Amino acid sequence: MGTVGAMLKHPADVYPLIKLKMALKQAEKQIPQEPHWSFCYSMLHKVSRSFALVIQQLGTELRNAVCIFYLVLRALDTVEDDTSIAADVKVPILIAFHQHIYNRDWHFACGTKDYKVLMDQFHHVSTAFLELERGYQEAIEDITKRMGAGMAKFILKEVETVDDYDEYCHYVAGLVGLGLSKLFYASGSEDLVPDSLSNSMGLFLQKTNIIRDYLEDINEIPKSRMFWPREIWSKYVSKLEDLKYEEYSEKAVQCLNDMVTNALIHAEDCLKYMAELHDDAIFRFCAIPQIMAIGTLAFCYNNIQVFRGVVKMRRGLTARVIDRTKTMADVYGSFFDFSCMLKSKVDKNDPNAAKTLKRIEAIQNTCRNSGTLSKRFVLDFYLFPDNTPFMADDVLVFQELICTEEWAEIQSSCYGPPLHCSGNNFLSTLSNAASVLRDFTVVSEVISKLICGSLSVIYFDYCAIVNTIRYSFGYFKLDLKARILETTPCYCLQL
């Protein structure tokens, strides 16, 4: 019922969800027949269905290399994560893991569920690895060796400082970015990009996961190792587990916002990396997870639910991202949209507000300077009563309007605390105000009244809002951009 309810609430999700389900079934049908390759791809579907789907876009040779690279590192991570293994046993295995991948007979009993199966039958992965071209093998071996050594280092070392945090994330994720870049280069499809950009691609994803998974990790039994740096969390609480308790809610949210702000520093490098890619399949393979990451950060930011349950993008939105991410314009558009969502949630009383806003502005400037925002694919499509479609510029200007700092100041000074409402209430209130008051300025004030509690509504329903404004005022033949600039010129960012 939950899925049906979500589809009724977000009808635009239905078609992408159907396409996603069909694509997953198609991917499962394409699993090779050879026993070792069949095991590898079946295991990939079990440990990460989303990765198994995205990887299908790659050519066969590169897809096989990336599949094995992922499973080797997943196995390495399983050894690191298993808290039942004594350090004096675990460290030598991590350090020598790059040698074990050449041994068809090696396996090691650890992990649980599907990960235990992966480790028990690791010989299938080794067999497949030995069939890869030598260039792919060398890249996988090199990254596995460096990652294993880094993991071993942090088995004996806590994450105390932000530098420690960056170093740990480099070992477990930044090196994945470097390794993928090496595989892309070995395939002949891409140039070798600077290591710093590859590193940031991994760190952005890893830090997002560390932030999102706080509650799951802190509650894990036996106790999981945590990687939130003490340098950050100790500013707010005396013990990291305090963040999950209700009496520390205010401090928990401030700490969370500090962590998100730290992650955002990598976003510009990610955009630079993706802009350098040439191959369409590799581009989509890289771009979709990055959009998911900034979207997840936007939902997590200033959200106490990170410490109460699971915060993630709904499945329908994920399906839409997968379906509609095709060009760099789509990436710039998504990063811009989610950064707007982030910006609307920044509380000026937050101790890191200025730093957060500065990093958001840097992301938005990169997106604006691309010159592609008005060309991107818009999330929803509506026809107005006279059958004229809205323009992407309408959406963009409206979005720019509601995300300005001045707009937030007006909302705060004129109306006090934001009014929270559902999407339907938002549009209903806006439509009623428009038809009763017949005054665009007043409707703008209604929007500002609702905006802080409803940006997620606006993000997914720009077109419905623009439609409502045009329908209520009979501006079907007028340029909404000109109308907004005419009525509220000081609150718009000039495009």
C-alpha positions in Angstrom: 0.0 0.0 0.0 2.9 2.3 0.7 4.2 2.0 -2.8 0.7 2.6 -4.3 0.3 5.6 -2.0 3.6 7.0 -3.1 2.7 6.6 -6.8 -0.6 8.3 -6.3 1.1 11.2 -4.6 3.8 11.3 -7.2 2.2 10.2 -10.5 5.2 11.3 -12.5 7.2 8.5 -10.8 5.1 5.7 -12.3 6.6 5.5 -15.8 10.3 5.7 -14.6 9.5 3.1 -11.9 8.1 0.7 -14.5 11.2 1.3 -16.7 13.5 0.7 -13.7 11.8 -2.6 -12.9 12.0 -3.8 -16.5 15.6 -2.8 -16.6 16.4 -4.8 -13.5 14.7 -7.8 -14.9 16.5 -7.4 -18.2 19.8 -7.1 -16.3 19.1 -10.3 -14.4 18.4 -12.1 -17.7 21.8 -11.0 -19.1 23.8 -12.8 -16.4 26.5 -14.9 -18.2 26.2 -18.7 -18.3 29.8 -19.6 -17.2 29.7 -20.6 -13.5 32.2 -18.1 -12.2 30.7 -15.2 -14.2 27.2 -16.2 -13.2 28.2 -16.2 -9.6 29.9 -12.8 -9.9 26.9 -11.1 -11.5 24.3 -12.8 -9.4 26.3 -11.7 -6.3 26.5 -8.2 -7.6 22.6 -8.1 -7.9 22.4 -9.3 -4.3 24.8 -6.9 -2.6 23.9 -3.9 -4.7 21.0 -3.9 -7.1 21.4 -0.3 -8.0 25.0 -0.8 -8.9 24.2 -3.9 -10.9 21.7 -1.8 -12.9 24.0 1.1 -13.6 26.9 -1.1 -14.6 24.8 -2.7 -17.4 25.3 0.4 -19.5 29.0 -0.3 -19.9 30.5 -2.3 -22.7 31.0 -6.0 -22.0 34.8 -5.9 -21.4 34.7 -2.8 -19.2 31.6 -4.0 -17.4 33.3 -7.3 -16.5 36.3 -5.4 -15.1 34.2 -3.0 -13.0 32.1 -5.9 -11.7 35.2 -7.8 -10.5 36.7 -4.6 -9.1 33.5 -4.0 -7.1 33.4 -7.5 -5.7 37.1 -7.6 -4.8 36.7 -4.4 -2.9 33.4 -5.5 -1.4 35.2 -8.7 -0.1 38.0 -6.5 1.3 35.4 -4.3 3.0 33.7 -7.4 4.5 36.9 -8.4 6.2 37.4 -4.9 7.5 33.8 -4.6 8.8 33.7 -8.0 10.6 34.2 -7.0 14.2 34.4 -10.6 15.3 37.9 -11.0 13.7 40.8 -10.2 16.0 43.0 -7.3 14.8 46.1 -9.5 14.7 44.3 -11.8 12.3 42.5 -9.1 10.3 45.4 -6.8 9.6 47.6 -9.4 7.7 44.7 -10.4 5.6 43.9 -6.8 4.6 47.6 -6.2 3.8 47.9 -9.3 1.6 44.5 -9.2 0.0 45.9 -8.0 -3.3 47.8 -11.3 -3.5 44.8 -13.5 -2.7 43.0 -12.4 -5.8 45.5 -14.3 -7.9 44.8 -17.5 -6.0 41.8 -19.6 -7.3 41.7 -21.6 -4.1 41.7 -18.8 -1.5 38.7 -18.0 0.6 38.1 -16.8 4.1 35.1 -17.4 6.4 33.7 -14.0 7.6 30.7 -11.7 7.1 27.0 -12.5 7.2 24.3 -13.4 4.7 25.2 -12.6 1.1 28.6 -11.3 2.1 29.4 -14.7 3.8 28.6 -16.4 0.5 30.9 -14.0 -1.3 33.8 -14.8 1.0 33.1 -18.6 1.1 33.1 -18.8 -2.7 35.6 -16.1 -3.5 37.4 -18.5 -5.8 34.7 -17.6 -8.4 35.8 -14.0 -8.2 39.5 -14.9 -8.5 38.8 -17.1 -11.5 36.9 -14.3 -13.3 39.7 -11.8 -12.3 42.3 -14.0 -14.0 40.4 -13.8 -17.3 40.6 -10.0 -17.4 43.0 -8.1 -19.7 46.3 -7.5 -17.9 45.7 -3.7 -17.8 42.6 -4.2 -15.8 44.3 -6.7 -13.5 47.1 -4.3 -12.7 44.7 -1.5 -11.9 42.6 -3.7 -9.6 45.7 -5.1 -7.9 47.2 -1.7 -7.3 44.0 -0.2 -5.7 43.4 -3.3 -3.7 46.9 -3.2 -2.3 46.6 0.5 -1.4 43.2 0.1 0.1 44.1 -2.9 2.2 47.1 -1.1 3.7 44.9 1.9 4.4 42.2 -0.2 6.1 44.8 -2.0 8.1 46.1 1.4 9.3 42.7 2.5 10.5 42.0 -0.8 12.3 44.6 0.4 14.8 43.7 4.1 14.6 40.6 6.1 15.4 39.2 8.9 13.3 40.0 11.9 15.5 40.5 14.8 13.1 39.0 16.0 9.9 42.3 15.1 8.2 41.9 11.5 9.6 38.4 11.5 8.2 39.6 12.5 4.7 42.4 10.0 4.8 40.1 7.2 5.8 37.6 8.1 3.2 40.4 8.3 0.6 41.5 4.7 1.5 38.0 3.2 1.3 36.4 5.3 -1.4 38.7 7.8 -3.0 40.8 4.9 -4.2 37.7 3.5 -5.8 37.5 6.7 -7.8 41.1 6.4 -8.8 40.6 2.8 -9.7 37.6 3.4 -11.9 39.5 6.2 -13.7 42.3 3.7 -14.3 39.8 1.1 -15.7 38.2 3.7 -17.9 41.6 4.7 -19.2 42.6 1.0 -19.7 39.5 0.5 -21.8 40.6 3.3 -24.2 37.4 5.2 -23.6 38.6 8.0 -21.4 41.7 10.1 -20.7 43.3 9.8 -17.3 42.0 12.6 -15.1 43.8 14.1 -12.2 43.8 12.0 -9.0 42.4 14.8 -7.0 39.2 14.8 -9.0 38.9 11.0 -8.9 39.4 11.1 -5.2 36.7 13.7 -4.6 34.2 11.5 -6.6 34.8 8.7 -4.0 34.8 11.0 -1.0 31.5 12.7 -1.9 29.8 9.3 -2.0 31.5 7.9 1.1 30.8 10.9 3.3 27.2 10.9 2.2 26.9 7.2 3.2 28.6 7.8 6.6 26.2 10.7 7.3 23.1 8.8 6.2 23.9 5.6 8.0 24.7 7.0 11.5 21.8 5.3 13.3 22.2 1.9 11.6 26.0 2.0 12.4 25.7 3.2 16.0 23.1 0.6 16.8 25.0 -2.3 15.2 25.7 -5.4 17.4 28.4 -6.2 17.9 29.3 -2.5 18.0 30.4 -1.1 14.7 33.3 1.2 14.3 32.2 4.8 13.7 33.9 7.3 11.3 32.3 10.6 12.3 35.5 12.6 13.2 35.8 13.5 16.9 37.0 17.0 15.8 33.5 17.7 14.5 31.1 15.8 16.9 33.0 16.7 20.1 31.9 20.4 19.5 28.3 19.3 20.2 28.3 16.3 22.5 30.7 14.4 24.8 29.9 11.0 23.3 29.0 10.2 19.7 26.1 8.0 20.7 24.5 11.0 22.5 23.4 12.3 19.1 20.6 9.8 18.9 19.0 10.8 22.2 16.1 13.3 22.1 17.5 15.6 24.7 20.4 16.3 22.4 18.3 16.9 19.3 19.4 20.5 18.7 23.1 19.7 19.1 22.6 16.6 16.9 21.1 18.6 14.0 24.0 21.2 14.3 26.5 18.4 14.2 24.7 16.8 11.2 24.8 20.1 9.4 28.5 20.4 10.1 29.1 17.0 8.6 27.0 17.8 5.5 28.9 21.1 5.0 32.1 19.1 5.1 30.9 16.8 2.4 29.8 19.6 0.1 33.4 20.7 -0.4 33.8 17.9 -2.9 30.9 18.7 -5.1 32.7 21.1 -7.4 35.4 18.6 -8.1 32.8 16.0 -8.9 31.2 18.4 -11.5 34.6 19.0 -13.0 35.3 15.3 -13.2 32.0 14.5 -14.9 32.4 17.4 -17.4 35.6 15.8 -18.6 34.0 12.4 -19.5 33.5 11.6 -23.2 31.8 8.2 -23.3 28.1 8.4 -22.7 27.8 5.1 -20.9 30.7 5.9 -18.5 29.2 9.3 -18.0 25.9 7.9 -16.8 27.6 5.3 -14.7 29.4 8.1 -12.9 26.7 10.8 -12.8 23.8 8.9 -11.4 25.4 8.0 -8.0 26.7 11.6 -7.7 23.2 13.1 -8.2 21.9 10.5 -5.7 24.5 11.7 -3.2 23.7 15.4 -3.4 20.0 14.6 -3.2 20.6 12.4 -0.1 22.6 15.3 1.5 19.8 17.7 0.7 17.2 15.4 2.4 19.5 14.7 5.4 20.5 18.3 6.1 18.9 19.9 9.1 16.8 16.7 9.5 16.6 15.1 12.9 15.2 11.9 11.3 18.8 11.0 10.5 19.0 10.1 14.2 15.6 8.5 14.4 15.3 6.3 11.4 16.2 6.1 7.7 16.4 9.2 5.5 16.8 8.6 1.8 15.4 9.6 -1.6 12.2 7.8 -2.4 12.4 5.0 -4.9 10.3 6.9 -7.5 12.7 9.9 -7.5 15.6 7.5 -7.8 14.0 5.9 -10.8 13.5 9.4 -12.4 17.1 10.3 -11.8 18.2 7.1 -13.5 15.8 7.6 -16.4 16.5 11.2 -17.0 20.2 11.7 -16.4 21.7 11.7 -19.9 23.8 14.8 -20.3 26.0 17.2 -18.3 23.1 19.7 -18.5 21.0 17.2 -16.5 23.8 16.9 -13.9 24.2 20.7 -13.5 20.4 21.0 -13.3 20.1 18.3 -10.6 23.0 19.7 -8.6 21.5 23.2 -8.8 18.0 21.9 -7.8 19.2 20.0 -4.8 21.6 22.9 -3.7 18.5 25.1 -3.8 16.7 22.7 -1.5 19.7 22.7 0.8 19.9 26.5 0.8 16.2 26.8 1.8 16.9 24.6 4.9 19.8 26.6 6.3 19.0 28.1 9.6 20.8 31.4 10.1 21.3 30.5 13.7 23.2 27.4 12.8 26.8 27.8 13.9 28.0 26.7 10.4 25.4 28.6 8.4 27.8 31.0 6.7 30.2 28.2 5.7 27.3 26.1 4.4 25.8 29.0 2.3 29.3 29.7 0.9 29.7 26.1 -0.3 26.2 26.0 -1.7 26.8 29.3 -3.6 30.0 27.9 -5.1 28.1 24.8 -6.4 25.3 27.0 -7.8 27.8 29.3 -9.5 29.4 26.4 -11.2 26.0 25.2 -12.4 25.0 28.7 -13.6 28.3 29.3 -15.3 27.8 26.1 -17.3 25.2 28.0 -19.3 23.0 24.9 -19.5 20.4 25.3 -16.8 17.7 26.6 -19.1 18.3 23.7 -21.5 17.9 20.9 -19.1 15.1 18.3 -19.0 12.5 19.5 -16.5 11.2 16.9 -14.0 7.5 17.3 -14.8 5.7 18.4 -18.0 2.3 20.2 -18.0 0.3 21.8 -20.8 -1.6 24.9 -19.9 -5.3 25.4 -20.8 -4.4 26.9 -24.1 -2.1 24.0 -24.9 1.1 26.0 -24.7 4.0 24.3 -22.7 5.8 26.1 -20.0 9.4 27.1 -20.7 12.4 25.8 -18.7 13.2 29.5 -18.1 10.0 29.8 -16.2 11.0 27.0 -13.8 14.5 28.4 -13.5 13.6 31.9 -12.7 10.9 30.8 -10.2 13.5 28.5 -8.6 16.1 31.3 -8.5 13.5 33.6 -6.9 12.6 31.3 -4.0 16.2 30.5 -3.2 17.5 34.0 -2.7 18.7 35.1 0.7 16.5 38.2 0.5 13.4 36.0 0.0 14.2 34.1 3.2 14.7 37.3 5.1 11.3 38.6 3.9 9.6 35.3 5.0 11.2 35.5 8.4 10.6 39.2 9.1 7.1 39.3 7.8 5.6 36.0 8.8 7.7 34.5 11.6 8.0 30.7 11.7 7.3 28.9 8.4 4.0 27.2 7.9 4.4 23.5 7.1 2.0 21.9 4.7 1.6 19.0 2.3 2.0 19.3 -1.5 -1.8 19.4 -2.0 -2.3 22.0 0.7 0.5 24.1 -0.8 -1.1 24.2 -4.3 -4.6 24.6 -2.9 -3.5 27.5 -0.7 -1.7 29.1 -3.6 -4.6 28.6 -6.0 -7.2 30.0 -3.5 -5.1 33.0 -2.7 -4.6 33.7 -6.4 -8.3 33.4 -7.3 -9.5 35.4 -4.3 -6.9 38.1 -4.2 -6.1 38.4 -7.9 -2.8 39.9 -7.0 0.5 38.4 -8.0 2.4 40.2 -5.2 0.2 38.6 -2.6 0.6 35.2 -4.2 4.4 35.8 -3.9 3.9 36.4 -0.2 1.9 33.2 0.1 4.7 31.4 -1.5 7.2 32.9 0.8 5.0 32.0 3.8 5.0 28.4 2.8 8.5 28.0 1.2 10.6 27.0 4.2 8.4 24.0 5.0 7.7 23.1 1.4 10.8 23.3 -0.8 10.6 19.6 -1.4 7.1 20.2 -2.8 8.4 23.0 -5.0 11.3 20.9 -6.2 9.0 18.2 -7.6 6.1 20.4 -8.6 7.6 23.5 -10.2 5.5 23.0 -13.2 2.3 22.6 -11.2 3.0 25.8 -9.4 3.8 27.7 -12.5 0.6 26.2 -14.0 -1.4 27.3 -11.0 -0.1 30.9 -11.2 -0.7 31.2 -14.9 -4.2 29.6 -14.7 -5.3 31.7 -11.7 -4.3 34.9 -13.4 -5.0 34.2 -17.0 -1.4 34.9 -17.9 -1.4 32.1 -20.5 0.1 34.3 -23.2 2.5 36.2 -20.9 6.1 35.5 -20.1 6.3 34.4 -16.4 9.9 35.4 -16.2 9.1 39.0 -17.2 6.1 39.0 -14.8 8.3 37.9 -11.8 11.0 40.4 -12.6 8.4 43.1 -13.0 6.7 42.4 -9.6 9.7 41.4 -7.5 12.8 42.6 -9.2 15.0 43.0 -6.1 14.5 39.4 -5.1 15.5 37.7 -8.4 18.9 36.7 -9.4 19.5 38.0 -12.9 20.2 35.2 -15.3 
